[in-house]
Structures are given as structure tokens and as C-alpha cells.
Amino acid sequence: MAPDILGAAGWNSLQATIIFLWVLLPATITFGGSLLLGQAILPSLVSTGHLSPGWLRLQMPLGVVSLVAGAAAVFLLIQVLRALPALLEFYPRFWQ
């Protein structure tokens, strides 16, 4: 099945969706990385003695970074899902 012709508004919607998808990737990587580092890796390294206990002061800033990146990822995912009807207008049967 061939897709329908896309007008200017459709191209703008498609461009915004692609931008949101590209920004979603680093937001999720930042969320996961900072959460893993702050809640798993740093406490483990401190408890085994590989790092001094002063390194645990980084847990709070890493938690804030993960909170902000997680909120940004949720926002971006919602924006992508909101643009899905415009994509369905362009290519109505892309699931088949």
C-alpha cells in the first residue's frame, strides 16, 4: 500500500516527531546511566573499599539528574504518542 501525499502540516508534524524521538534516546540513556551509577555502582564500590565514602556525596546530584532526565523522557514519549495520529493519516495501515 502506498502512503498518502503529505502536505506542509504533515511534514511539520513528522519533523517534530523525529526530533522528539532523537532527543528521547539521550534522555533515556542519561536517566538509566545516572540512576545506575548513583544507586548501584557508587554504593557497591564504596562498600567494597574501592572508593572512599566521600564519593557517596554524588548520589544526590545523580538522583536529581536521573529525575530530570526521566521526566524529560516521559514528556518526550507523550509528545511522540500525541503525534501518532498524524502519522496514521500519512500511512494508515503501517501495522499490516
Contacts in CASP RR format, 6 or more apart in sequence:
PFRMAT RR
TARGET T0000
AUTHOR 0000-0000-0000
METHOD contacts of the structure
MODEL  1
MAPDILGAAGWNSLQATIIFLWVLLPATITFGGSLLLGQAILPSLVSTGH
LSPGWLRLQMPLGVVSLVAGAAAVFLLIQVLRALPALLEFYPRFWQ
1 93 0 8 1.000
1 96 0 8 1.000
3 90 0 8 1.000
3 91 0 8 1.000
4 89 0 8 1.000
4 90 0 8 1.000
4 91 0 8 1.000
4 92 0 8 1.000
6 14 0 8 1.000
6 90 0 8 1.000
10 86 0 8 1.000
10 89 0 8 1.000
10 90 0 8 1.000
13 83 0 8 1.000
13 86 0 8 1.000
13 87 0 8 1.000
14 83 0 8 1.000
14 86 0 8 1.000
14 87 0 8 1.000
14 90 0 8 1.000
16 79 0 8 1.000
16 83 0 8 1.000
17 79 0 8 1.000
17 80 0 8 1.000
17 83 0 8 1.000
17 86 0 8 1.000
17 87 0 8 1.000
20 76 0 8 1.000
20 79 0 8 1.000
20 80 0 8 1.000
20 83 0 8 1.000
21 76 0 8 1.000
21 80 0 8 1.000
23 72 0 8 1.000
23 76 0 8 1.000
24 73 0 8 1.000
24 76 0 8 1.000
24 77 0 8 1.000
24 80 0 8 1.000
27 69 0 8 1.000
27 70 0 8 1.000
27 72 0 8 1.000
27 73 0 8 1.000
27 76 0 8 1.000
28 69 0 8 1.000
28 70 0 8 1.000
28 73 0 8 1.000
30 65 0 8 1.000
30 66 0 8 1.000
30 69 0 8 1.000
31 66 0 8 1.000
31 69 0 8 1.000
31 70 0 8 1.000
31 73 0 8 1.000
32 66 0 8 1.000
32 69 0 8 1.000
33 66 0 8 1.000
34 62 0 8 1.000
34 63 0 8 1.000
34 65 0 8 1.000
34 66 0 8 1.000
34 69 0 8 1.000
35 62 0 8 1.000
35 63 0 8 1.000
35 66 0 8 1.000
37 62 0 8 1.000
38 58 0 8 1.000
38 59 0 8 1.000
38 62 0 8 1.000
38 63 0 8 1.000
38 66 0 8 1.000
39 59 0 8 1.000
39 62 0 8 1.000
39 63 0 8 1.000
42 51 0 8 1.000
42 55 0 8 1.000
42 56 0 8 1.000
42 58 0 8 1.000
42 59 0 8 1.000
42 62 0 8 1.000
43 56 0 8 1.000
43 59 0 8 1.000
45 51 0 8 1.000
45 55 0 8 1.000
46 52 0 8 1.000
46 53 0 8 1.000
46 54 0 8 1.000
46 55 0 8 1.000
46 56 0 8 1.000
87 94 0 8 1.000
88 94 0 8 1.000
END
